[in-house]
Amino acid sequence: MQSSILWRETVTEMAKDYPEVTLEHIYIDNATMQLIKAPESFDVLLCSNIFGDIISDEAAMITGSMGMLPSASLNEEGFGLYEPAGGSAPDIAGKGIANPIAQILSAAMMLRYSFNLNEAADAIESAVQKVLANGHRTADLADDSTPVSTAEMGTLIAQAI
């Protein structure tokens, strides 16, 4: 942790503005192990870019796919950039096999954190949960079942709202 002294000092100082968030500095190897062992014990993870990239990929696989993870970069006023954690996936564009859930959940985050439309965000998140609970999966998540296309998943979620 010697090489991260400035990071730790800065984060410790900033943490004073967020008393509702428990601050604990941990080594990256321990953080990744704890994330696999007990992912529910984490609500907020704050990392440098290199460690955040490692952790976000690992967290995505806990959900089953990068296609499940929304992402937000927020400023102090709450407005931000919302996108799937896995990026735009241009290699599968137009093939109907992309998982739209991360983008849909990113939109729900935007409604919640930038526009304070919690009811609308809840409706979207509940619709995603309902569609998944009914067994619908895109190709990245379908084990032995027949996957639905990108458009079909979007339609199912829209209908569930």
C-alpha positions in Angstrom: 0.0 0.0 0.0 3.1 2.3 0.1 2.6 3.2 -3.6 -1.0 4.3 -3.0 -0.3 6.8 -0.2 -1.7 9.8 -2.1 -4.8 7.8 -3.1 -5.5 6.7 0.5 -4.9 10.2 1.9 -7.2 11.8 -0.7 -10.0 9.2 -0.3 -9.8 9.4 3.5 -10.2 13.2 3.4 -13.1 13.0 0.9 -14.8 10.3 3.0 -15.5 12.9 5.6 -18.1 14.3 3.2 -19.9 10.9 3.1 -20.4 9.7 6.7 -23.1 7.2 5.6 -20.4 5.3 3.6 -18.1 3.1 5.6 -14.5 3.5 4.4 -12.1 0.6 4.5 -8.8 0.4 2.6 -8.0 -3.1 1.5 -5.5 -4.7 -0.8 -6.7 -5.5 -4.3 -6.1 -9.2 -3.9 -8.2 -9.3 -0.7 -10.9 -7.1 -2.3 -11.3 -9.5 -5.3 -11.4 -12.5 -2.9 -14.0 -10.8 -0.7 -16.1 -9.8 -3.7 -16.3 -13.5 -4.8 -16.8 -14.8 -1.3 -19.5 -12.3 -0.1 -20.5 -9.8 -2.9 -23.5 -8.7 -0.8 -21.1 -7.1 1.7 -20.2 -4.4 -0.8 -22.4 -1.5 -1.5 -19.8 1.0 -2.8 -16.4 0.2 -4.2 -14.1 3.1 -4.9 -10.9 2.2 -6.8 -8.3 3.7 -9.0 -8.8 3.1 -12.7 -6.6 0.0 -13.0 -8.0 -1.7 -9.9 -11.6 -0.6 -10.8 -11.3 -2.2 -14.2 -10.2 -5.5 -12.6 -13.0 -5.4 -10.0 -15.7 -4.4 -12.4 -14.9 -7.3 -14.7 -14.9 -9.7 -11.8 -18.2 -8.3 -10.5 -19.7 -8.7 -13.9 -18.9 -12.4 -13.9 -20.5 -12.8 -10.6 -23.7 -11.8 -12.3 -23.0 -14.1 -15.2 -22.1 -11.7 -17.9 -20.6 -8.2 -18.6 -24.0 -7.6 -20.3 -25.6 -7.4 -16.9 -23.6 -4.6 -15.3 -24.7 -0.9 -15.5 -22.2 1.8 -14.9 -22.3 5.5 -13.9 -19.7 8.2 -13.6 -21.3 10.9 -11.5 -20.4 14.5 -10.7 -21.2 16.2 -7.4 -24.6 17.4 -8.6 -25.6 13.9 -9.6 -25.6 14.2 -13.3 -23.3 11.9 -15.1 -22.5 9.5 -17.9 -24.4 6.2 -17.9 -23.3 3.2 -19.9 -22.9 -0.6 -19.8 -19.8 -1.5 -17.8 -18.7 -3.8 -20.7 -18.7 -0.9 -23.3 -20.4 -0.9 -26.6 -19.3 -4.3 -28.0 -18.9 -3.3 -31.6 -17.8 -6.8 -32.5 -21.3 -8.1 -32.0 -23.2 -5.0 -33.3 -26.2 -5.8 -35.5 -26.1 -9.6 -34.8 -29.0 -9.6 -32.3 -26.9 -11.4 -29.7 -25.9 -8.5 -27.4 -27.4 -8.4 -23.9 -29.3 -5.1 -23.5 -29.8 -5.4 -19.8 -26.7 -3.4 -18.8 -27.8 -0.5 -21.0 -31.4 -0.7 -19.7 -30.2 -0.7 -16.1 -27.9 2.2 -16.9 -31.0 4.1 -18.0 -32.7 3.2 -14.8 -29.7 4.6 -12.9 -29.9 7.8 -14.9 -33.5 8.2 -14.0 -32.7 7.6 -10.3 -29.5 9.5 -9.8 -29.7 12.3 -12.4 -33.4 13.0 -12.5 -34.7 11.7 -9.2 -37.3 9.6 -10.9 -37.1 6.7 -8.4 -40.5 5.3 -9.3 -39.6 5.0 -13.0 -36.2 3.5 -12.1 -37.9 1.0 -9.8 -40.3 0.0 -12.6 -37.4 -0.7 -15.0 -35.4 -2.7 -12.4 -38.5 -4.7 -11.4 -39.2 -5.5 -15.1 -35.7 -6.8 -15.6 -36.0 -9.0 -12.5 -39.3 -10.3 -13.7 -38.1 -11.2 -17.2 -35.0 -12.9 -15.7 -37.2 -14.7 -13.1 -39.3 -16.0 -16.0 -36.3 -17.7 -17.4 -35.6 -15.5 -20.4 -31.9 -15.2 -21.3 -29.7 -13.7 -24.0 -27.0 -15.8 -25.6 -24.4 -14.7 -23.0 -26.5 -16.1 -20.2 -28.4 -19.0 -21.8 -27.0 -22.3 -20.5 -29.1 -25.1 -22.2 -32.1 -22.9 -23.0 -32.8 -21.2 -26.3 -31.7 -17.6 -26.0 -33.8 -14.6 -26.9 -32.4 -11.9 -29.2 -31.4 -8.4 -28.2 -34.6 -7.0 -29.5 -36.7 -9.8 -27.9 -35.1 -9.1 -24.5 -35.8 -5.4 -24.9 -39.4 -6.1 -25.8 -40.0 -8.5 -22.9 -38.6 -5.9 -20.5 -40.7 -3.1 -22.0 -43.8 -5.3 -21.7 -43.1 -6.1 -18.1 -43.0 -2.4 -17.1 
